[in-house]
Amino acid sequence: MGLFSRKTRTIDATDANAEVARHAASGGGGAMTMLVSAMALIFSAVSLFETVLRQPELSVYVPPVIHYTREQGGDVFAVPITIANRGARDGTVLSIELEATNGSAEAKPFYSAYFVDSGYFLRSKLERGPTGGLQITKQRPKAPFAPLTIAGRNAYTGTILFFAKGKAFPLVVTESGEYEMTVTLNTRFDDKLAWLDELWKTETKPLSFKVKVGNFNTRTVQRGDTIEMISAAW
């Protein structure tokens, strides 16, 4: 009877230890499951924000070389521009403004007037006119500027012609030297998420840069050809 009793007590202790181990394992697994679920929820929230909810975040870029010419005697800047949208939602650029100065005068405002392609930069030609004399002819293919909608996670690239607001004179570019430029986007964003959009609101920063003209030639720009304005950082 004594042996039987000791055996029973041994079996009972083993069962109790196993039950404790099962409870511990069950508790540890539950904590791990909760941790994994929480991480998955956070990941889903971040993914939702980045792919669906994030407001448009526009940035503007220009290359190291832009172009200058004249039309009807006034300054015209031909600027290749890239506008990148790092946000998830579409953003609209209503217009683009440019300010230019030679450093010694107040900055003069210009507006985005036309889209142009490579045909705008073809050299002018001497051709015979109706009376038989030689005259300079130059086709200037261009399309009126229209608001740009930049899709989420996308970009626009094109060349924009900037014309002076108001009076053409005084001219900004009249000689070789260094010029300061600032490009600003006038934008419109959807705010249908109300206070969330206000909380996550981002501002599109202007882009300022300096360019220089190494060899200014009045005749070149007066006949409609362009001259290069090269980044002062080069």
Steps between C-alpha positions, in 0.01 A plus 500: 500500500786739576658439161166553326447828680845635410443413135168678500653812650778490238249478215293783647807730524599424140150583376500827692835605354378420149185705558711796619720467193193496275366816663835675462525400137146610438563840661826557304334411170218742569740785562690422181174489303397839637840646412483369143142628463600845628793516256274395212247768595770769513640385166152510345437851633833627364436329166151655480641845569785471248294348218157665543477783753826692470441849361672614180860599569630692201859598433632694201837448330682676217815390313835686509422665163195711413448726195429866432357675197270789414156528347352835403803658664437356845689246716399137452641214708473141375536278805498118495316398816430178686226491763505188719213388725616289794150485648238231439225733376484719190615861514416779256735778391280793399789715378873551540666830582857606444682798646821619335750768588852598405577572866500877464126548448177381656394150396268503199204258489432263210219250444473160333363592157568205266615142468767444234691207357832462319365678191508829687881488510562459128731763359349783297535496121556756228231458234377708207188698580211596267699788351805283432713637781654290776322493834534304820224246553460291810215274593424503872275201572349535846182415689328711767577398856225303676481376861693179562366210704787295642387151600612352829851352489548651155668794326465747215789613280479771234629837384309812602521848346484785749383845389512818705194601700388845395751722319788345307743777594740543661669181383668269749763344272702758309859383539730221612495435871324315781123487553285379788186293441219369721234255379175471698212257445142618555324181606158361587460189714193294585407540869210255526649344816439830686698520825724208401609692192563805713709289737711349219513814286829559316625815329658512157824690539625744233821413318769769484813477286759715322598488134755686294529618141854474370461664159190711452411585141213742440461404132462133588203554732342771283471263205334240724787262572581402857811534711597277789483605862723260692488421870739720696596192703662341194 
